[in-house]
């Protein structure tokens, strides 16, 4: 069985709602659809998070 390293299909990117950490020192974020809370806290530093929109690869 051989693995191909040839050109791959580009993954479409879409505007996605994400929760982003409000702490200046933390880069934490998560897709809104992966959160189980209506207002989650950052899993890395436990700060508040706010909704924002990012362009990310589409997950099906």
mmCIF file of the N, C-alpha and C atoms, coordinates in Angstrom:
data_MODEL
# 
_entry.id   MODEL 
# 
loop_
_atom_site.group_PDB 
_atom_site.id 
_atom_site.type_symbol 
_atom_site.label_atom_id 
_atom_site.label_alt_id 
_atom_site.label_comp_id 
_atom_site.label_asym_id 
_atom_site.label_entity_id 
_atom_site.label_seq_id 
_atom_site.pdbx_PDB_ins_code 
_atom_site.Cartn_x 
_atom_site.Cartn_y 
_atom_site.Cartn_z 
_atom_site.occupancy 
_atom_site.B_iso_or_equiv 
_atom_site.pdbx_formal_charge 
_atom_site.auth_seq_id 
_atom_site.auth_comp_id 
_atom_site.auth_asym_id 
_atom_site.auth_atom_id 
_atom_site.pdbx_PDB_model_num 
ATOM 1   N N  . UNK A 1 1  ? 0.849   -1.181 0.000  1.00 0.00 ? 1  UNK A N  1 
ATOM 2   C CA . UNK A 1 1  ? 0.000   0.000  0.000  1.00 0.00 ? 1  UNK A CA 1 
ATOM 3   C C  . UNK A 1 1  ? 0.895   1.245  0.000  1.00 0.00 ? 1  UNK A C  1 
ATOM 4   N N  . UNK A 1 2  ? 0.682   2.129  -0.938 1.00 0.00 ? 2  UNK A N  1 
ATOM 5   C CA . UNK A 1 2  ? 1.506   3.331  -1.066 1.00 0.00 ? 2  UNK A CA 1 
ATOM 6   C C  . UNK A 1 2  ? 0.693   4.562  -0.671 1.00 0.00 ? 2  UNK A C  1 
ATOM 7   N N  . UNK A 1 3  ? 1.386   5.523  -0.095 1.00 0.00 ? 3  UNK A N  1 
ATOM 8   C CA . UNK A 1 3  ? 0.739   6.780  0.266  1.00 0.00 ? 3  UNK A CA 1 
ATOM 9   C C  . UNK A 1 3  ? 1.096   7.820  -0.778 1.00 0.00 ? 3  UNK A C  1 
ATOM 10  N N  . UNK A 1 4  ? 0.101   8.530  -1.257 1.00 0.00 ? 4  UNK A N  1 
ATOM 11  C CA . UNK A 1 4  ? 0.323   9.548  -2.281 1.00 0.00 ? 4  UNK A CA 1 
ATOM 12  C C  . UNK A 1 4  ? 0.652   10.882 -1.635 1.00 0.00 ? 4  UNK A C  1 
ATOM 13  N N  . UNK A 1 5  ? 1.676   11.530 -2.109 1.00 0.00 ? 5  UNK A N  1 
ATOM 14  C CA . UNK A 1 5  ? 2.023   12.868 -1.631 1.00 0.00 ? 5  UNK A CA 1 
ATOM 15  C C  . UNK A 1 5  ? 1.749   13.896 -2.716 1.00 0.00 ? 5  UNK A C  1 
ATOM 16  N N  . UNK A 1 6  ? 0.919   13.527 -3.662 1.00 0.00 ? 6  UNK A N  1 
ATOM 17  C CA . UNK A 1 6  ? 0.576   14.431 -4.752 1.00 0.00 ? 6  UNK A CA 1 
ATOM 18  C C  . UNK A 1 6  ? -0.301  15.568 -4.267 1.00 0.00 ? 6  UNK A C  1 
ATOM 19  N N  . UNK A 1 7  ? -0.682  16.452 -5.188 1.00 0.00 ? 7  UNK A N  1 
ATOM 20  C CA . UNK A 1 7  ? -1.521  17.597 -4.805 1.00 0.00 ? 7  UNK A CA 1 
ATOM 21  C C  . UNK A 1 7  ? -2.844  17.134 -4.193 1.00 0.00 ? 7  UNK A C  1 
ATOM 22  N N  . UNK A 1 8  ? -3.240  17.824 -3.135 1.00 0.00 ? 8  UNK A N  1 
ATOM 23  C CA . UNK A 1 8  ? -4.494  17.499 -2.458 1.00 0.00 ? 8  UNK A CA 1 
ATOM 24  C C  . UNK A 1 8  ? -5.543  18.528 -2.813 1.00 0.00 ? 8  UNK A C  1 
ATOM 25  N N  . UNK A 1 9  ? -6.788  18.116 -2.690 1.00 0.00 ? 9  UNK A N  1 
ATOM 26  C CA . UNK A 1 9  ? -7.890  19.054 -2.920 1.00 0.00 ? 9  UNK A CA 1 
ATOM 27  C C  . UNK A 1 9  ? -7.860  20.133 -1.862 1.00 0.00 ? 9  UNK A C  1 
ATOM 28  N N  . UNK A 1 10 ? -8.022  21.395 -2.263 1.00 0.00 ? 10 UNK A N  1 
ATOM 29  C CA . UNK A 1 10 ? -8.062  22.451 -1.236 1.00 0.00 ? 10 UNK A CA 1 
ATOM 30  C C  . UNK A 1 10 ? -9.314  22.311 -0.366 1.00 0.00 ? 10 UNK A C  1 
ATOM 31  N N  . UNK A 1 11 ? -9.142  22.557 0.919  1.00 0.00 ? 11 UNK A N  1 
ATOM 32  C CA . UNK A 1 11 ? -10.262 22.489 1.854  1.00 0.00 ? 11 UNK A CA 1 
ATOM 33  C C  . UNK A 1 11 ? -10.968 23.847 1.822  1.00 0.00 ? 11 UNK A C  1 
ATOM 34  N N  . UNK A 1 12 ? -12.278 23.854 1.540  1.00 0.00 ? 12 UNK A N  1 
ATOM 35  C CA . UNK A 1 12 ? -12.982 25.142 1.512  1.00 0.00 ? 12 UNK A CA 1 
ATOM 36  C C  . UNK A 1 12 ? -12.989 25.804 2.884  1.00 0.00 ? 12 UNK A C  1 
ATOM 37  N N  . UNK A 1 13 ? -12.846 27.118 2.889  1.00 0.00 ? 13 UNK A N  1 
ATOM 38  C CA . UNK A 1 13 ? -12.883 27.871 4.135  1.00 0.00 ? 13 UNK A CA 1 
ATOM 39  C C  . UNK A 1 13 ? -14.189 28.643 4.220  1.00 0.00 ? 13 UNK A C  1 
ATOM 40  N N  . UNK A 1 14 ? -14.755 28.703 5.418  1.00 0.00 ? 14 UNK A N  1 
ATOM 41  C CA . UNK A 1 14 ? -16.037 29.374 5.632  1.00 0.00 ? 14 UNK A CA 1 
ATOM 42  C C  . UNK A 1 14 ? -15.958 30.255 6.867  1.00 0.00 ? 14 UNK A C  1 
ATOM 43  N N  . UNK A 1 15 ? -16.805 31.279 6.908  1.00 0.00 ? 15 UNK A N  1 
ATOM 44  C CA . UNK A 1 15 ? -16.908 32.101 8.111  1.00 0.00 ? 15 UNK A CA 1 
ATOM 45  C C  . UNK A 1 15 ? -17.528 31.253 9.210  1.00 0.00 ? 15 UNK A C  1 
ATOM 46  N N  . UNK A 1 16 ? -16.885 31.227 10.361 1.00 0.00 ? 16 UNK A N  1 
ATOM 47  C CA . UNK A 1 16 ? -17.277 30.340 11.452 1.00 0.00 ? 16 UNK A CA 1 
ATOM 48  C C  . UNK A 1 16 ? -17.345 31.132 12.752 1.00 0.00 ? 16 UNK A C  1 
ATOM 49  N N  . UNK A 1 17 ? -18.425 30.954 13.515 1.00 0.00 ? 17 UNK A N  1 
ATOM 50  C CA . UNK A 1 17 ? -18.531 31.575 14.836 1.00 0.00 ? 17 UNK A CA 1 
ATOM 51  C C  . UNK A 1 17 ? -17.624 30.823 15.798 1.00 0.00 ? 17 UNK A C  1 
ATOM 52  N N  . UNK A 1 18 ? -16.787 31.575 16.524 1.00 0.00 ? 18 UNK A N  1 
ATOM 53  C CA . UNK A 1 18 ? -15.904 30.966 17.511 1.00 0.00 ? 18 UNK A CA 1 
ATOM 54  C C  . UNK A 1 18 ? -15.979 31.740 18.812 1.00 0.00 ? 18 UNK A C  1 
ATOM 55  N N  . UNK A 1 19 ? -15.681 31.050 19.903 1.00 0.00 ? 19 UNK A N  1 
ATOM 56  C CA . UNK A 1 19 ? -15.484 31.689 21.201 1.00 0.00 ? 19 UNK A CA 1 
ATOM 57  C C  . UNK A 1 19 ? -14.003 31.963 21.311 1.00 0.00 ? 19 UNK A C  1 
ATOM 58  N N  . UNK A 1 20 ? -13.626 33.199 21.616 1.00 0.00 ? 20 UNK A N  1 
ATOM 59  C CA . UNK A 1 20 ? -12.234 33.612 21.724 1.00 0.00 ? 20 UNK A CA 1 
ATOM 60  C C  . UNK A 1 20 ? -11.964 34.122 23.137 1.00 0.00 ? 20 UNK A C  1 
ATOM 61  N N  . UNK A 1 21 ? -10.826 33.708 23.698 1.00 0.00 ? 21 UNK A N  1 
ATOM 62  C CA . UNK A 1 21 ? -10.463 34.126 25.048 1.00 0.00 ? 21 UNK A CA 1 
ATOM 63  C C  . UNK A 1 21 ? -10.237 35.637 25.094 1.00 0.00 ? 21 UNK A C  1 
ATOM 64  N N  . UNK A 1 22 ? -10.707 36.281 26.161 1.00 0.00 ? 22 UNK A N  1 
ATOM 65  C CA . UNK A 1 22 ? -10.559 37.732 26.307 1.00 0.00 ? 22 UNK A CA 1 
ATOM 66  C C  . UNK A 1 22 ? -9.247  38.129 26.967 1.00 0.00 ? 22 UNK A C  1 
ATOM 67  N N  . UNK A 1 23 ? -8.483  37.157 27.466 1.00 0.00 ? 23 UNK A N  1 
ATOM 68  C CA . UNK A 1 23 ? -7.209  37.457 28.122 1.00 0.00 ? 23 UNK A CA 1 
ATOM 69  C C  . UNK A 1 23 ? -6.151  37.819 27.084 1.00 0.00 ? 23 UNK A C  1 
ATOM 70  N N  . UNK A 1 24 ? -5.406  38.892 27.340 1.00 0.00 ? 24 UNK A N  1 
ATOM 71  C CA . UNK A 1 24 ? -4.338  39.342 26.432 1.00 0.00 ? 24 UNK A CA 1 
ATOM 72  C C  . UNK A 1 24 ? -3.222  38.289 26.306 1.00 0.00 ? 24 UNK A C  1 
ATOM 73  N N  . UNK A 1 25 ? -2.973  37.532 27.368 1.00 0.00 ? 25 UNK A N  1 
ATOM 74  C CA . UNK A 1 25 ? -1.868  36.575 27.383 1.00 0.00 ? 25 UNK A CA 1 
ATOM 75  C C  . UNK A 1 25 ? -2.241  35.217 26.784 1.00 0.00 ? 25 UNK A C  1 
ATOM 76  N N  . UNK A 1 26 ? -3.513  34.976 26.508 1.00 0.00 ? 26 UNK A N  1 
ATOM 77  C CA . UNK A 1 26 ? -3.972  33.652 26.070 1.00 0.00 ? 26 UNK A CA 1 
ATOM 78  C C  . UNK A 1 26 ? -4.451  33.698 24.618 1.00 0.00 ? 26 UNK A C  1 
ATOM 79  N N  . UNK A 1 27 ? -4.148  32.666 23.872 1.00 0.00 ? 27 UNK A N  1 
ATOM 80  C CA . UNK A 1 27 ? -4.581  32.554 22.474 1.00 0.00 ? 27 UNK A CA 1 
ATOM 81  C C  . UNK A 1 27 ? -5.730  31.550 22.317 1.00 0.00 ? 27 UNK A C  1 
ATOM 82  N N  . UNK A 1 28 ? -6.373  31.162 23.426 1.00 0.00 ? 28 UNK A N  1 
ATOM 83  C CA . UNK A 1 28 ? -7.404  30.135 23.385 1.00 0.00 ? 28 UNK A CA 1 
ATOM 84  C C  . UNK A 1 28 ? -8.638  30.534 22.575 1.00 0.00 ? 28 UNK A C  1 
ATOM 85  N N  . UNK A 1 29 ? -9.182  29.573 21.839 1.00 0.00 ? 29 UNK A N  1 
ATOM 86  C CA . UNK A 1 29 ? -10.430 29.772 21.120 1.00 0.00 ? 29 UNK A CA 1 
ATOM 87  C C  . UNK A 1 29 ? -11.022 28.400 20.812 1.00 0.00 ? 29 UNK A C  1 
ATOM 88  N N  . UNK A 1 30 ? -12.322 28.360 20.515 1.00 0.00 ? 30 UNK A N  1 
ATOM 89  C CA . UNK A 1 30 ? -12.988 27.115 20.107 1.00 0.00 ? 30 UNK A CA 1 
ATOM 90  C C  . UNK A 1 30 ? -14.170 27.456 19.214 1.00 0.00 ? 30 UNK A C  1 
ATOM 91  N N  . UNK A 1 31 ? -14.490 26.541 18.329 1.00 0.00 ? 31 UNK A N  1 
ATOM 92  C CA . UNK A 1 31 ? -15.659 26.725 17.469 1.00 0.00 ? 31 UNK A CA 1 
ATOM 93  C C  . UNK A 1 31 ? -16.906 26.748 18.351 1.00 0.00 ? 31 UNK A C  1 
ATOM 94  N N  . UNK A 1 32 ? -17.831 27.635 18.027 1.00 0.00 ? 32 UNK A N  1 
ATOM 95  C CA . UNK A 1 32 ? -19.067 27.747 18.811 1.00 0.00 ? 32 UNK A CA 1 
ATOM 96  C C  . UNK A 1 32 ? -19.809 26.419 18.809 1.00 0.00 ? 32 UNK A C  1 
ATOM 97  N N  . UNK A 1 33 ? -19.810 25.718 17.691 1.00 0.00 ? 33 UNK A N  1 
ATOM 98  C CA . UNK A 1 33 ? -20.544 24.458 17.595 1.00 0.00 ? 33 UNK A CA 1 
ATOM 99  C C  . UNK A 1 33 ? -19.919 23.345 18.440 1.00 0.00 ? 33 UNK A C  1 
ATOM 100 N N  . UNK A 1 34 ? -18.686 23.532 18.925 1.00 0.00 ? 34 UNK A N  1 
ATOM 101 C CA . UNK A 1 34 ? -18.037 22.529 19.766 1.00 0.00 ? 34 UNK A CA 1 
ATOM 102 C C  . UNK A 1 34 ? -18.166 22.837 21.246 1.00 0.00 ? 34 UNK A C  1 
ATOM 103 N N  . UNK A 1 35 ? -18.837 23.927 21.590 1.00 0.00 ? 35 UNK A N  1 
ATOM 104 C CA . UNK A 1 35 ? -19.009 24.314 22.982 1.00 0.00 ? 35 UNK A CA 1 
ATOM 105 C C  . UNK A 1 35 ? -20.311 23.739 23.529 1.00 0.00 ? 35 UNK A C  1 
ATOM 106 N N  . UNK A 1 36 ? -20.270 23.264 24.754 1.00 0.00 ? 36 UNK A N  1 
ATOM 107 C CA . UNK A 1 36 ? -21.467 22.712 25.387 1.00 0.00 ? 36 UNK A CA 1 
ATOM 108 C C  . UNK A 1 36 ? -22.141 23.720 26.302 1.00 0.00 ? 36 UNK A C  1 
ATOM 109 N N  . UNK A 1 37 ? -21.541 24.905 26.473 1.00 0.00 ? 37 UNK A N  1 
ATOM 110 C CA . UNK A 1 37 ? -22.090 25.930 27.355 1.00 0.00 ? 37 UNK A CA 1 
ATOM 111 C C  . UNK A 1 37 ? -22.534 27.125 26.526 1.00 0.00 ? 37 UNK A C  1 
ATOM 112 N N  . UNK A 1 38 ? -23.514 27.866 27.038 1.00 0.00 ? 38 UNK A N  1 
ATOM 113 C CA . UNK A 1 38 ? -23.963 29.051 26.322 1.00 0.00 ? 38 UNK A CA 1 
ATOM 114 C C  . UNK A 1 38 ? -22.959 30.189 26.440 1.00 0.00 ? 38 UNK A C  1 
ATOM 115 N N  . UNK A 1 39 ? -22.211 30.251 27.534 1.00 0.00 ? 39 UNK A N  1 
ATOM 116 C CA . UNK A 1 39 ? -21.137 31.230 27.708 1.00 0.00 ? 39 UNK A CA 1 
ATOM 117 C C  . UNK A 1 39 ? -19.956 30.517 28.365 1.00 0.00 ? 39 UNK A C  1 
ATOM 118 N N  . UNK A 1 40 ? -19.112 29.875 27.551 1.00 0.00 ? 40 UNK A N  1 
ATOM 119 C CA . UNK A 1 40 ? -18.027 29.071 28.129 1.00 0.00 ? 40 UNK A CA 1 
ATOM 120 C C  . UNK A 1 40 ? -16.908 29.937 28.707 1.00 0.00 ? 40 UNK A C  1 
ATOM 121 N N  . UNK A 1 41 ? -16.100 29.316 29.569 1.00 0.00 ? 41 UNK A N  1 
ATOM 122 C CA . UNK A 1 41 ? -14.873 29.953 30.030 1.00 0.00 ? 41 UNK A CA 1 
ATOM 123 C C  . UNK A 1 41 ? -13.727 29.272 29.296 1.00 0.00 ? 41 UNK A C  1 
ATOM 124 N N  . UNK A 1 42 ? -12.624 29.965 29.160 1.00 0.00 ? 42 UNK A N  1 
ATOM 125 C CA . UNK A 1 42 ? -11.470 29.444 28.427 1.00 0.00 ? 42 UNK A CA 1 
ATOM 126 C C  . UNK A 1 42 ? -10.962 28.165 29.101 1.00 0.00 ? 42 UNK A C  1 
ATOM 127 N N  . UNK A 1 43 ? -10.828 27.081 28.352 1.00 0.00 ? 43 UNK A N  1 
ATOM 128 C CA . UNK A 1 43 ? -10.332 25.833 28.947 1.00 0.00 ? 43 UNK A CA 1 
ATOM 129 C C  . UNK A 1 43 ? -8.849  25.906 29.309 1.00 0.00 ? 43 UNK A C  1 
ATOM 130 N N  . UNK A 1 44 ? -8.133  26.904 28.773 1.00 0.00 ? 44 UNK A N  1 
ATOM 131 C CA . UNK A 1 44 ? -6.696  27.022 29.045 1.00 0.00 ? 44 UNK A CA 1 
ATOM 132 C C  . UNK A 1 44 ? -6.398  27.883 30.267 1.00 0.00 ? 44 UNK A C  1 
ATOM 133 N N  . UNK A 1 45 ? -7.057  29.062 30.364 1.00 0.00 ? 45 UNK A N  1 
ATOM 134 C CA . UNK A 1 45 ? -6.726  29.984 31.465 1.00 0.00 ? 45 UNK A CA 1 
ATOM 135 C C  . UNK A 1 45 ? -7.944  30.350 32.321 1.00 0.00 ? 45 UNK A C  1 
ATOM 136 N N  . UNK A 1 46 ? -9.128  29.861 31.958 1.00 0.00 ? 46 UNK A N  1 
ATOM 137 C CA . UNK A 1 46 ? -10.380 30.066 32.701 1.00 0.00 ? 46 UNK A CA 1 
ATOM 138 C C  . UNK A 1 46 ? -10.885 31.505 32.690 1.00 0.00 ? 46 UNK A C  1 
ATOM 139 N N  . UNK A 1 47 ? -10.437 32.315 31.710 1.00 0.00 ? 47 UNK A N  1 
ATOM 140 C CA . UNK A 1 47 ? -10.963 33.674 31.546 1.00 0.00 ? 47 UNK A CA 1 
ATOM 141 C C  . UNK A 1 47 ? -12.278 33.627 30.792 1.00 0.00 ? 47 UNK A C  1 
ATOM 142 N N  . UNK A 1 48 ? -12.966 34.770 30.733 1.00 0.00 ? 48 UNK A N  1 
ATOM 143 C CA . UNK A 1 48 ? -14.189 34.862 29.951 1.00 0.00 ? 48 UNK A CA 1 
ATOM 144 C C  . UNK A 1 48 ? -13.851 34.735 28.466 1.00 0.00 ? 48 UNK A C  1 
ATOM 145 N N  . UNK A 1 49 ? -14.852 34.345 27.683 1.00 0.00 ? 49 UNK A N  1 
ATOM 146 C CA . UNK A 1 49 ? -14.680 34.243 26.238 1.00 0.00 ? 49 UNK A CA 1 
ATOM 147 C C  . UNK A 1 49 ? -15.757 35.084 25.563 1.00 0.00 ? 49 UNK A C  1 
ATOM 148 N N  . UNK A 1 50 ? -15.471 35.559 24.337 1.00 0.00 ? 50 UNK A N  1 
ATOM 149 C CA . UNK A 1 50 ? -16.446 36.338 23.589 1.00 0.00 ? 50 UNK A CA 1 
ATOM 150 C C  . UNK A 1 50 ? -16.582 35.768 22.189 1.00 0.00 ? 50 UNK A C  1 
ATOM 151 N N  . UNK A 1 51 ? -17.769 35.945 21.616 1.00 0.00 ? 51 UNK A N  1 
ATOM 152 C CA . UNK A 1 51 ? -18.021 35.444 20.264 1.00 0.00 ? 51 UNK A CA 1 
ATOM 153 C C  . UNK A 1 51 ? -17.350 36.334 19.232 1.00 0.00 ? 51 UNK A C  1 
ATOM 154 N N  . UNK A 1 52 ? -16.774 35.707 18.207 1.00 0.00 ? 52 UNK A N  1 
ATOM 155 C CA . UNK A 1 52 ? -16.252 36.425 17.059 1.00 0.00 ? 52 UNK A CA 1 
ATOM 156 C C  . UNK A 1 52 ? -16.351 35.503 15.846 1.00 0.00 ? 52 UNK A C  1 
ATOM 157 N N  . UNK A 1 53 ? -16.090 36.042 14.671 1.00 0.00 ? 53 UNK A N  1 
ATOM 158 C CA . UNK A 1 53 ? -16.167 35.273 13.442 1.00 0.00 ? 53 UNK A CA 1 
ATOM 159 C C  . UNK A 1 53 ? -14.763 35.157 12.864 1.00 0.00 ? 53 UNK A C  1 
ATOM 160 N N  . UNK A 1 54 ? -14.384 33.924 12.479 1.00 0.00 ? 54 UNK A N  1 
ATOM 161 C CA . UNK A 1 54 ? -13.093 33.669 11.835 1.00 0.00 ? 54 UNK A CA 1 
ATOM 162 C C  . UNK A 1 54 ? -13.336 32.861 10.557 1.00 0.00 ? 54 UNK A C  1 
ATOM 163 N N  . UNK A 1 55 ? -12.441 32.996 9.607  1.00 0.00 ? 55 UNK A N  1 
ATOM 164 C CA . UNK A 1 55 ? -12.512 32.188 8.404  1.00 0.00 ? 55 UNK A CA 1 
ATOM 165 C C  . UNK A 1 55 ? -11.633 30.966 8.650  1.00 0.00 ? 55 UNK A C  1 
ATOM 166 N N  . UNK A 1 56 ? -12.288 29.773 8.714  1.00 0.00 ? 56 UNK A N  1 
ATOM 167 C CA . UNK A 1 56 ? -11.608 28.533 9.058  1.00 0.00 ? 56 UNK A CA 1 
ATOM 168 C C  . UNK A 1 56 ? -11.949 27.448 8.039  1.00 0.00 ? 56 UNK A C  1 
ATOM 169 N N  . UNK A 1 57 ? -11.119 26.395 7.973  1.00 0.00 ? 57 UNK A N  1 
ATOM 170 C CA . UNK A 1 57 ? -11.465 25.261 7.112  1.00 0.00 ? 57 UNK A CA 1 
ATOM 171 C C  . UNK A 1 57 ? -12.809 24.668 7.526  1.00 0.00 ? 57 UNK A C  1 
ATOM 172 N N  . UNK A 1 58 ? -13.591 24.309 6.544  1.00 0.00 ? 58 UNK A N  1 
ATOM 173 C CA . UNK A 1 58 ? -14.923 23.740 6.803  1.00 0.00 ? 58 UNK A CA 1 
ATOM 174 C C  . UNK A 1 58 ? -14.778 22.331 7.364  1.00 0.00 ? 58 UNK A C  1 
ATOM 175 N N  . UNK A 1 59 ? -15.580 22.040 8.381  1.00 0.00 ? 59 UNK A N  1 
ATOM 176 C CA . UNK A 1 59 ? -15.637 20.684 8.959  1.00 0.00 ? 59 UNK A CA 1 
ATOM 177 C C  . UNK A 1 59 ? -17.005 20.124 8.630  1.00 0.00 ? 59 UNK A C  1 
ATOM 178 N N  . UNK A 1 60 ? -16.991 18.933 8.072  1.00 0.00 ? 60 UNK A N  1 
ATOM 179 C CA . UNK A 1 60 ? -18.268 18.304 7.691  1.00 0.00 ? 60 UNK A CA 1 
ATOM 180 C C  . UNK A 1 60 ? -18.653 17.213 8.635  1.00 0.00 ? 60 UNK A C  1 
# 
